[in-house]
Amino acid sequence: MNVLPSVPGQWIVPCLSCSDNRTCDWREITWQPHNCQYGILTKPQLQQCLGGRKILFIGDSTNRGIMYYLIERLNETLQEWQKVHGIKFYHNVNGGKTLISYSYYPQFWISSLLRPTFEKALEHLLQRSRPLENSGQTVLVVGGVQWLNSNHLQIIHKVLKRENLPNILVIIKTLGIGFHLPVDGVHFLNQSEVQSLWKENVIILDAAKKYGYEVVDTFTITMGRYKEFLQGTCGCHFHEVVKSKLSKEYHFIKMKQSRNHIVGKYFSNQNKLQQLQDSVTNFQSPYHVRGPINQVCSEILLGRMCASKRTT
């Protein structure tokens, strides 16, 4: 299995004048990797790629947002949504051809003396998700905003070896720049702590390379968009789930496309239109996962899953 490296990139926003940010259209901001371009997989490509696979998520609400985005992309709809803080299984994905399981970690509201360790939480998720194939047909996605460190990757390696699953596909979602703005009652990082967080993220990237794990480096993606981190007691992430308004979005983008206003190589209006065309075929979808940062991270994750399958 070939491991794809973490690819750095930057946010690009179209402006009439580089010296006047009032001329910038922030609605059209796009994530552009350096020296390469991510392709957006179509729904049939995703359905074929993820058919027969089991995808296990363990992490906080940022991982949960990516999971729900994946389900919506595969199914065209998101019929079920809740703020899961335990273990949850989804059997009705991709026509029943893809099993998704999710385990919330860390359970920060439990006393540290009683809180399940990461090792126990991972073991429990693996056991509850069995039978599992020791190949890329099994995908483990691990990550959160700021709790992950290189020791967790060592634990993953140890547990998978012990569970006879050393050859599954592991994808690490790295740290994010959340908790950067001072908000009353919410944990806040000062500048030196943010610098330390960046150094920790570099260590995580090195550890992932050592163990042969794939990476979605969300630190650089969230650095430029830190003000979009939704602060709250139970809403600290870069996405939100809303009542679906896909048909309105579809017509809005269709009108913009007719004016040839297409910007960016990664998430251009064309790509958005294609995704919405996949989605609006079912108007009964009650929920929609919204948020450009979550979308970018999710699409990169899907690309990792499917590129790895092609190179296995």
C-alpha positions as CSV (number, residue, x, y, z in Angstrom):
1,M,0.0,0.0,0.0
2,N,1.4,3.4,-1.0
3,V,1.2,6.1,1.6
4,L,0.2,9.5,0.4
5,P,2.1,12.3,2.1
6,S,0.4,15.3,3.7
7,V,0.2,17.9,1.1
8,P,0.4,21.6,2.2
9,G,-1.7,24.2,0.6
10,Q,-3.3,27.6,1.1
11,W,-6.7,29.3,1.0
12,I,-7.3,31.4,-2.1
13,V,-9.9,34.2,-2.2
14,P,-10.7,36.1,-5.4
15,C,-10.3,39.9,-5.1
16,L,-10.6,42.8,-7.5
17,S,-7.6,44.4,-5.7
18,C,-5.0,42.7,-3.6
19,S,-4.6,45.9,-1.6
20,D,-8.3,46.2,-0.6
21,N,-9.9,43.3,1.1
22,R,-13.3,44.9,0.7
23,T,-13.2,43.8,-2.9
24,C,-12.7,40.2,-2.0
25,D,-15.5,37.6,-2.4
26,W,-15.1,35.5,0.7
27,R,-17.9,33.2,-0.3
28,E,-15.7,31.9,-3.1
29,I,-12.6,31.1,-1.0
30,T,-11.1,27.8,-2.0
31,W,-8.4,25.4,-0.7
32,Q,-5.6,24.9,-3.2
33,P,-2.8,22.4,-2.5
34,H,0.7,23.4,-3.6
35,N,1.9,21.9,-6.9
36,C,-1.0,19.5,-7.3
37,Q,-4.8,19.3,-7.5
38,Y,-7.3,17.2,-5.6
39,G,-10.1,15.7,-7.7
40,I,-13.6,15.5,-6.4
41,L,-14.9,12.0,-6.6
42,T,-18.4,11.5,-8.1
43,K,-21.1,9.7,-6.1
44,P,-20.8,6.5,-8.3
45,Q,-17.0,6.5,-7.8
46,L,-17.4,6.9,-4.1
47,Q,-20.1,4.1,-3.9
48,Q,-17.8,1.8,-5.8
49,C,-14.7,2.7,-3.8
50,L,-16.4,2.3,-0.4
51,G,-18.6,-0.7,-1.3
52,G,-17.8,-3.7,1.0
53,R,-15.7,-1.6,3.3
54,K,-16.0,-0.9,7.0
55,I,-15.1,2.6,8.2
56,L,-14.4,3.2,11.8
57,F,-14.2,6.7,13.3
58,I,-12.9,7.5,16.7
59,G,-12.5,11.1,17.9
60,D,-14.4,14.2,18.9
61,S,-17.2,16.2,17.1
62,T,-14.9,17.3,14.3
63,N,-14.5,13.6,13.3
64,R,-18.3,13.2,13.7
65,G,-18.9,16.1,11.2
66,I,-16.6,14.4,8.7
67,M,-18.5,11.1,9.2
68,Y,-21.9,12.7,8.6
69,Y,-20.5,14.5,5.5
70,L,-19.4,11.1,4.2
71,I,-22.8,9.5,4.8
72,E,-24.6,12.4,3.0
73,R,-22.2,12.2,0.0
74,L,-22.7,8.4,-0.3
75,N,-26.5,8.3,0.3
76,E,-27.5,11.6,-1.3
77,T,-29.4,12.2,1.9
78,L,-28.8,12.5,5.7
79,Q,-31.9,11.0,7.2
80,E,-30.5,10.7,10.7
81,W,-28.4,13.0,12.8
82,Q,-27.6,13.4,16.5
83,K,-24.7,14.6,18.7
84,V,-23.4,11.1,19.4
85,H,-21.2,11.0,22.6
86,G,-20.8,7.2,22.7
87,I,-20.7,4.4,20.1
88,K,-23.0,4.4,17.1
89,F,-23.4,2.1,14.1
90,Y,-24.7,3.0,10.7
91,H,-25.8,0.1,8.6
92,N,-27.9,1.9,6.0
93,V,-25.0,3.5,4.1
94,N,-24.4,3.0,0.4
95,G,-27.3,0.7,0.1
96,G,-26.1,-1.4,3.0
97,K,-22.7,-2.0,1.3
98,T,-20.7,0.2,3.6
99,L,-20.7,-0.1,7.4
100,I,-19.7,2.9,9.4
101,S,-19.1,3.0,13.2
102,Y,-18.3,5.9,15.4
103,S,-16.9,6.2,18.9
104,Y,-16.7,9.5,20.7
105,Y,-13.4,10.3,22.3
106,P,-12.4,11.7,24.8
107,Q,-15.3,11.7,27.1
108,F,-14.2,14.9,28.8
109,W,-17.2,15.2,31.0
110,I,-16.2,12.0,33.0
111,S,-13.7,12.3,35.8
112,S,-10.2,11.5,34.6
113,L,-10.0,8.6,37.1
114,L,-13.1,7.0,35.6
115,R,-12.7,8.1,31.9
116,P,-11.9,5.2,29.5
117,T,-8.4,5.4,28.1
118,F,-7.8,5.8,24.4
119,E,-6.5,2.2,24.3
120,K,-9.7,0.8,25.8
121,A,-11.9,3.0,23.7
122,L,-10.2,1.8,20.5
123,E,-10.3,-1.9,21.6
124,H,-14.0,-1.5,22.3
125,L,-14.7,0.0,18.9
126,L,-12.8,-2.7,17.1
127,Q,-14.5,-5.5,19.0
128,R,-18.0,-4.0,18.4
129,S,-17.3,-3.6,14.7
130,R,-16.1,-7.1,14.0
131,P,-15.8,-9.1,11.8
132,L,-13.0,-6.9,10.4
133,E,-10.8,-7.7,7.4
134,N,-7.0,-7.2,7.9
135,S,-6.7,-5.1,4.8
136,G,-7.5,-1.8,3.3
137,Q,-11.2,-2.9,3.3
138,T,-11.1,-1.8,6.9
139,V,-10.5,1.9,7.5
140,L,-9.8,3.6,10.8
141,V,-10.1,7.4,11.0
142,V,-8.6,8.9,14.2
143,G,-8.5,12.6,15.2
144,G,-9.9,15.6,16.9
145,V,-9.3,19.3,17.5
146,Q,-6.4,19.2,20.0
147,W,-6.4,16.0,22.2
148,L,-4.3,13.9,19.8
149,N,-0.6,13.4,20.3
150,S,2.1,11.0,19.0
151,N,1.5,8.6,21.9
152,H,-1.9,7.9,20.5
153,L,-0.4,6.7,17.3
154,Q,1.9,4.4,19.2
155,I,-1.1,3.0,20.9
156,I,-2.9,2.5,17.6
157,H,0.1,0.6,16.3
158,K,0.2,-1.6,19.4
159,V,-3.5,-2.3,19.5
160,L,-3.8,-3.2,15.8
161,K,-0.9,-5.5,16.1
162,R,-2.4,-7.2,19.1
163,E,-5.8,-7.5,17.4
164,N,-4.2,-9.0,14.2
165,L,-5.2,-5.9,12.2
166,P,-1.8,-4.4,11.2
167,N,-2.7,-4.0,7.5
168,I,-5.8,-2.0,7.8
169,L,-5.9,1.6,6.4
170,V,-5.3,4.1,9.2
171,I,-6.0,7.8,8.5
172,I,-4.9,10.4,11.0
173,K,-6.8,13.7,11.1
174,T,-4.3,16.0,12.7
175,L,-4.8,18.9,15.1
176,G,-6.9,22.0,14.5
177,I,-6.6,25.7,15.4
178,G,-9.8,25.8,17.4
179,F,-10.0,27.4,20.9
180,H,-7.9,30.3,19.6
181,L,-10.3,33.1,20.3
182,P,-10.9,34.2,24.0
183,V,-14.5,33.2,24.9
184,D,-15.9,33.3,28.4
185,G,-16.1,29.8,29.9
186,V,-14.3,28.1,27.0
187,H,-10.7,26.9,27.0
188,F,-8.4,29.4,25.2
189,L,-4.8,29.1,23.8
190,N,-2.5,32.0,23.8
191,Q,0.1,32.6,21.1
192,S,2.9,30.6,22.7
193,E,0.5,27.7,23.3
194,V,-0.6,27.8,19.6
195,Q,3.1,27.6,18.6
196,S,3.5,24.6,20.9
197,L,0.4,23.1,19.3
198,W,2.0,23.5,15.8
199,K,5.2,21.7,17.0
200,E,3.1,18.9,18.4
201,N,1.3,18.6,15.0
202,V,4.7,18.3,13.3
203,I,5.6,15.4,15.7
204,I,2.2,13.7,14.8
205,L,3.0,14.0,11.1
206,D,6.4,12.4,11.7
207,A,4.9,9.6,13.8
208,A,2.2,8.9,11.1
209,K,5.0,8.6,8.5
210,K,6.9,6.2,10.8
211,Y,3.9,3.9,11.2
212,G,2.8,4.2,7.5
213,Y,-0.5,6.0,8.3
214,E,-2.1,8.4,5.9
215,V,-2.8,11.9,7.0
216,V,-5.3,14.7,6.6
217,D,-3.4,17.7,8.0
218,T,-6.2,19.9,9.2
219,F,-3.9,22.2,11.1
220,T,-2.8,24.2,8.1
221,I,-6.4,24.2,6.7
222,T,-7.9,25.6,9.9
223,M,-5.1,28.1,10.6
224,G,-6.4,30.6,8.1
225,R,-10.0,30.1,9.1
226,Y,-9.8,30.0,12.9
227,K,-12.7,32.5,13.3
228,E,-15.1,29.9,11.9
229,F,-14.5,27.6,14.8
230,L,-17.9,27.3,16.5
231,Q,-17.4,27.9,20.2
232,G,-19.8,26.3,22.6
233,T,-20.3,23.8,25.4
234,C,-21.1,21.1,22.9
235,G,-20.5,22.7,19.5
236,C,-16.8,23.1,19.1
237,H,-16.2,22.3,15.4
238,F,-15.9,23.7,11.9
239,H,-19.3,22.5,10.7
240,E,-23.0,22.5,11.5
241,V,-25.9,20.2,10.6
242,V,-28.9,22.1,9.4
243,K,-32.3,21.5,7.9
244,S,-31.7,20.7,4.3
245,K,-31.9,23.6,1.8
246,L,-30.1,21.8,-1.0
247,S,-32.5,22.8,-3.7
248,K,-32.1,26.5,-2.9
249,E,-28.3,26.1,-3.0
250,Y,-28.5,24.3,-6.3
251,H,-30.4,27.0,-8.0
252,F,-28.2,29.8,-6.5
253,I,-25.0,28.1,-7.8
254,K,-26.7,27.4,-11.1
255,M,-27.4,31.1,-11.6
256,K,-23.8,32.0,-10.7
257,Q,-22.4,29.4,-13.1
258,S,-24.5,30.9,-15.9
259,R,-22.5,34.1,-15.3
260,N,-19.2,32.2,-15.7
261,H,-18.2,33.1,-12.2
262,I,-16.0,30.0,-11.5
263,V,-13.0,30.5,-9.2
264,G,-10.4,28.1,-7.8
265,K,-9.1,24.7,-8.9
266,Y,-10.3,22.6,-5.9
267,F,-13.7,23.7,-4.9
268,S,-14.9,25.6,-7.9
269,N,-18.6,26.3,-8.5
270,Q,-18.5,23.5,-11.0
271,N,-17.5,21.0,-8.3
272,K,-20.2,22.4,-5.9
273,L,-22.8,22.1,-8.6
274,Q,-21.9,18.5,-9.3
275,Q,-22.2,17.7,-5.6
276,L,-25.5,19.4,-5.3
277,Q,-26.8,17.7,-8.4
278,D,-26.0,14.4,-6.7
279,S,-27.8,15.5,-3.6
280,V,-31.0,17.2,-4.8
281,T,-32.3,14.1,-6.5
282,N,-33.8,13.3,-3.1
283,F,-35.7,16.3,-1.7
284,Q,-36.8,14.3,1.4
285,S,-33.4,14.6,3.0
286,P,-34.1,16.3,6.4
287,Y,-30.5,17.3,7.2
288,H,-27.5,18.8,5.4
289,V,-23.9,19.1,6.7
290,R,-22.7,22.7,6.1
291,G,-19.2,24.2,6.5
292,P,-16.4,24.8,3.9
293,I,-13.6,23.6,6.2
294,N,-15.4,20.4,7.1
295,Q,-16.1,19.9,3.4
296,V,-12.4,20.3,2.4
297,C,-11.2,18.0,5.1
298,S,-13.9,15.4,4.2
299,E,-13.1,15.4,0.5
300,I,-9.4,15.0,1.2
301,L,-10.2,12.1,3.5
302,L,-12.4,10.5,0.8
303,G,-9.5,10.9,-1.7
304,R,-7.1,9.2,0.7
305,M,-9.5,6.2,1.1
306,C,-10.0,5.8,-2.6
307,A,-6.5,6.5,-3.7
308,S,-5.2,3.9,-1.2
309,K,-7.6,1.3,-2.5
310,R,-6.4,1.9,-6.1
311,T,-2.7,1.4,-5.0
312,T,-3.3,-1.6,-2.7
